[in-house]
């Protein structure tokens, strides 16, 4: 009985192994890349990712492998799975730092953060990371077309960051926390002078300074007759 059981298990293992090799053989690299590109073109991004991942994993030395890695990131981006897209783009940059697609890859990393920027009353981490990524792109590839596209996005990042500082400054001001408010309005003036909040920040800054001086040196009370 034990021998029969062992024989059956051996047959199952051999058959499953044969099936794996057959399934792999059924899909050569050329077919997998074509499947992935077709799925991608028709917006079936999850299926595209499956094909590209099979190609990458089964044929890592194929001439299509690098394209598959890049298209995996693009598919995640189009799915708005930005955390996965950022990871895939960053992995591509680490593996292929001299590839001609690197300016595009860096731009897409920045754009993944950019597309997650929230309103000025919310956390601005994504705006800050988008700006940092775009600045890196502009510094490394100043003449590239993607650097030009990044510059227009950088204006929006600065507006969002400035707007957040202005919003928080107003919050402190109306709660009579004038020193904290002054620090925020000063940041607007010094860091973001050209994105639309300068005049308002200067006005609040003057008012904060006046209130702080008043608190430090309140007017003397003249006793009555």
Helices and strands as residue ranges (DSSP letters): H 2-26, H 29-41, H 45-58, H 65-78, H 82-95, H 102-114, H 125-140, H 145-174, H 178-191, H 198-216
